[in-house]
Amino acid sequence: MPTYGLSTWSLHRTLGVAYADSPSQPRTDAPEPRWGLPQLSLLDLPANLRSRYLTDLQLCHFHLPSRSPAYLADLRAALAASHITLDALLVDDGDLTHPLHASRDRDWIASWIDTAAALGARYVRLIAGKQPPSESALATSAQHLLTLAHHASNGGVQVVIENWMALLPTPTELLDLLTRTHPHVKLCFDFGNWSGPDKYDHLAAIAPHAVAAHAKCAFPAPFAPDAQDFQRCCHLLRAASFSGTLALIYDGPHPDEWAHLALERALAIAAFTPDKSPPPVPPTEP
């Protein structure tokens, strides 16, 4: 059985701001109000998650207000106080296959691995590569991932990649890369990154390798989830005896993020325990 949490990707409006940090843009700790005024601080998020029956968190790197040792210690303490597991720090930039900047991006990513270790994260999720798949690109990605995985192991963190971006369009490339980096690099399984008529066959091929998952649900209309697609993806993981963190992902247009995440949680638990009645949907406000 999985544990249930969310990615801060689902809380753009709740957290309100982002903090630019990329290989080509030095960090300033100046907040960018991309989604409006913050409704909740990151330090207050762990207690809020517990009130909504969630136990795990995945944190997008651009949602972290500061990388100072003092702030990282405060956030780690807030997580511990609410008994929330930081399943992963999600590094949402960098290209380990870039023809000119792969080494620069690798070094930038390594600095974020140090941040993941300081926060006590279980995993750090990296982008395997943004270039089209080729023997050269896969070999370059594998080389850099192994270097980063060794660096991560020194801090007690494990590297995971995702079925995501141009380098990994099908199971063929993903499984090839996992073979090249075995056993040092694992998989975060994303429901929504692949599409088309082969989607479920492709996801079934990689499900046995998943140690974490992004449970992304489409909402064709407000409060109307595509339950068939979402639960079918859950069933693929259930068939593979998945027991990692199921991080709920909501990125629909309706502003009530918590209500839609509650619907996703109920669908997920029902999919993993089909012999039981779905759990109650928690209140929108704790």
Steps between C-alpha positions, in 0.01 A plus 500: 500500500625850428524793733317817398637848457523776248746697293520873555437523126138456605512807724609780267213724614525400865873576521461790259860575414800337338873557539702502180796265511644343187842413358498825303334729756663558839265477796400822674236375751270767359146361474322512165121538554405266216171377646383775733550572866613202711224338701736275693873500572713199426587473870129472584431243228601183691241552775241581234572174318444297815161662547406374153603136560822525299835376629753570222626803310685553176651848475565685172837675520353834392261504797785511753525857637860468618788255488668642808595239762272669753193487276567141394528402867170676575321322217644163598383561857151597380477178301614293797261673741203405282636152418512581128748310285683707238484236231680700233649829403399555136773674301300643212781638285832401349585294192753222546503443123553859388773509231673801660383531860455146632792526744386843622150366557635189675690719748191714561294187561766371741452812712128422521580146606685653794183696581293180481739334744480796740120471496509125564334410170471135406543566127606775266320490166707617205430563132684228309535715190325742271662395171347243260600140572816366338778269607719800576232682699410192706867427572563860606194503723600170661852625568378818670224321690747250644729783610206676665371178657839442663498858628145455632585177681752689712209701640263206540287598200411289195463629145180433309405594146158524338330395175537859388658735247635437151765242592245247630198490268430125537583208730781398262715801586398511866575135568827531307606787724395319817704200389806718441469656844380197701478480799589860577214681322130421558169605345229748587194390300289787363139439394479792261830541316425243233187498286360343185358158418795316657492692828386218727719237334797732538423575863446130576849429365666735748270463803703217660799737524318780684606603850291820499217633286341822382127433508381757252126522437341693215192707574297559181273722710525637855449227761456246218811279492585262220459216747533225238847608389620579852386174655628295207846646565459417870408144408821465296701591808287276723562206265873571533475491883596867526567611858663842462363851533204586280543876460173657388528748214237762422568762233153580373359849448259510795657690792388264778806280507421328829152387398629344180787331683248355745308349210822350363587352839162332528530356149850371568413327825196342338717373214754343733233350728216410262345262751429788738281805482677818394630705795332825595611809315665733753371855536634769273606706801672330796 
